[in-house]
Amino acid sequence: MTTPDYVAGNQRAWDALAPGYAATGRRLWAAQEPSWGIWGVQESELGLLADVEGGDALELGCGTGYVSAWLARRGARPVGLDPSWRQLETARACQREFDLHFPLVCAIAEAVPLPAASFDLVVSEYGAAIWSDPYRWIPEAARVLRPGGELIFLGNASLLTLCVQDDENEPATDRLLRPQRGMHRFEWPDSDEVEFHLSHGDWIALLREHGFDVLALHELYPPADATSGAGFVDHAWASRWPSEEVWRARRRP
């Protein structure tokens, strides 16, 4: 496979950002209960990891590896995959600190160097969910999942993507700033990063094309007392409209 043109820029960006995420990664490794997304929605509310015990799991775009750590503590056998060596260095440091070890692979989600039908669960919290082209990584997720395996991924809500401003330090407005039709690849001023976001209809079509049945779409709202370090959306906006969403799908036999 030819490496997609956006990969190098995203790798550079995340290598540079990695030191700033180390403290957050360590905090999430240490958490007694998982909390998802920028607003920290509790796992007890979502139940995304309810049936992982004894299963083989792959985290795409694992970053500091805390989701894989949550999986390991619940009896799964995770593998964390990320294209940023700097992020994986933080993950390895956390493995040593918490004495919790699982394989870490430096690779892109668009070309997973692992055998087909190897996993019962593929999961991505941000990571591949927004920094990899879904028309490339969804087929890979389908390939490595066993029949009946589940795919869970969390990213920015489609609506937020239409309302967010070009400056990531300015919060989203209550106006639509870009079209929904044809949404796919998003590039931002003064940034090497490329993101990918689809409309709900396009997500459903893509998942079904690659052998998935959609089980659920969770639209997330922040807890009343939640705070976030993200400048692109504030609590007032996210309390009125979903700023994040979680898709769950099952690979058909």
N, C-alpha and C positions, 0 to 999 in steps of 0.2 A: 504494500500500500504506500502510495506517495504521502509523505507527511503533510497535513493541511497547512496552509500558509499562516494561519493564526497561532499555531502551536508555539513557535519560538518566542513571540511577543508575550504570550500568556506565561510561559516558563520564566522569562526575564522578570515579569511583573511580580510573580509569586515568590521567586527567589529573593527579590528585594523586599517584599512585604513580610516574609517569614519571621524575622526577628520581632516584629510588632505583634505577631499572633502567638508567640510562645507562651506568654503569661495566661492568655485566654485558653489556650490548649491545655495547659497544666491544670487550670481551674476546672475545666470540663472533665478531664481525666479523674480528678479527685471527687467529683460530684457524687453524692449518694443516689440521686435519681437523675436520669437523663433529662435534659431540657432542650427543646428543638428550636432552631432558628434564632434570629436576632432578638426576639422577644422572650426567649426561654419558656416556650409552652411545654408544660410538663408531660413526660411520657405517660403518667397515670391518666391524663386526659385523652391522649391520642391512641395509646395501645399499639404502637407500631412494632414493638419488639416482643409481643406477647408469645409468639410461637417459634422462637429461634433456637431453643435448646436442642443440642445434638445435631444441628445443621451446619453445612458449609456455607460461609457467607463471604462475599466480595464487596469491599467498599471502593467505589470509583471516585477518585479525587479525594483521598482520605485526609490530605493535609497533615495536621498534627496527630491524627489517628484516634481521636477520642470516641468516635462512633464505633470503630472496631473494638476499642476497649470496653465500651458498654456491651457489645455483642459477646465478647469473650467472658465477661462476668456473668452473663446469662446462659452460659453453657454452649455457645456457638463456637465454631472454628473459623475465625475471620482471617482474611487476607486483605491488607491495605495497599492500594495502588495509587500513586500520584506522580505527576511529571516533574515535580520540584524537589531536587535533592535537599534544598535547605529546609523545606517543610518536613521531609522525611527524617532529617537530622533531629528536629524537635521531637518527632514521634519516637525515635530511638532513645532519646534522652528520657522521655516519659516512661518508656518501657523499662528502662533500668531503674528509674526512681520508684515506680510502683510495682516492680517485679512481676510484670504481666507481659508476656511475649507472644508475638504472632508474626507471620511473614509480612515483610514490607517490600513492595516491588516498585521500582522507578520506571514508569511507562505511561503512555497515554490511553485514555478510555476508548479511543477510536481504534486501537489496535492492541487488544489485551493479549499478552504473551502467555496465555494459560489455555488448557485444553477445553474443548467443547463439553457441555453438559457436566460441569464440575461443581456447580453450586446450587444450593437450595434458595438462596437469597442474594440479590444484588441491591445495594443501597447506596444512595448518594445524597448527602446534605450539602446543598450548594455544590462545590466541586464540579464533577462532570455534568451535573444537572444544569449548570448555566455556562460553564466555560468550555464545554465540548459541543460540537455540532450534533444535535440529536439525530440527524439523518445518518450519522456515522456511529454514534455510541449506542443508540437503541438497538441496532442490529447486533452489535457486539454483546450487549447485555442478554439479548435473546439467545445468542450462540452459546454462551457459557452457562446459562441456566438449564437445569434439568426440567423435564416436563412437570408441570404443577408447581414449579418454583415461582417465587414472588420477586417483583421489582418494586422498590420504594424509593422515591426521589422527591426532594424538597428544594424549592427555589423561590425566586420572586414571583408574586402573582402576576398573571398577564395584565390585569388592570393597572397595577403599579407601574409596569414597564411603559405603559402608554402615557402615564402622568408624571413620571420622574423627570427631573430637570437634567440638563447636560452636565451641570456642576454637581458632583456627588456630595458636596457639602451644603447644598441647598435642598430643602425638603420638597417632596412632591406637591404639586398643586391640585386643585379640584377641577382642572381643565384637561382635556385630552390634547396632548402635545404632539402626538405622532399617530399614524394610521394603524389600525389593527390588521387590515388586509395586507397579506404578504409578510407579516412580521416574522423575522427569523434571526438575522445577524445584526448585532448592535455594536457600533464602535463609538467611542467617547472622545471628546476633545482632550488633548494633553495626556493621553493614556495609551499604553501599548496593549491594554487588555481588549479582547473581543468577547462579547457575551452572546448567548443564544437564548431566545425566548419565542415560544409559539403560542398561538391562540388555542383555546380549549378544543375547538373543532379539529385543528391540525394535530394536536397531541393525540386525540382519540383515533384519528385516521392512521397516524404513524404507528401507534401501539398495536392496533388491530392488524395492520399490514404485516407486522413482524410476529404475529402469533400470540398476542396478549389479549386477555379479557380485562377490561377496567373494573376494578373492585370498588374503588372509592376515590373521591377527590375531596380532601380536607382543606377548606379555606380558613386560614389562621388569623385570629385576632389576638392582640396582646392582653395579658392579665392587667387588671386595673392599676397595679403598682409597678408594672414592668418598666424598665429603662433599656435603652439601646444606645450603643456607641455609633450607630449608623447615622450619617448626616442626611441621607437621601430620603428619609421618611420619618415623620414624627409620630408620637403616640396619638395625637388627635386625629390625624389622617388614618392611621392604621386601626383605630377604634371604629371608624365609619365604614371603611372598605378593607378587604383583605390585602395585606401587603406580602403575604407568603402563602404558598399552597403546597400540599403534599399529594402526590399521585401514588396510588397502589394498583398494581396490575399483576395478573397471574399468567404464566406461560401455559398455553394450551398443550395438552398431550399430543 
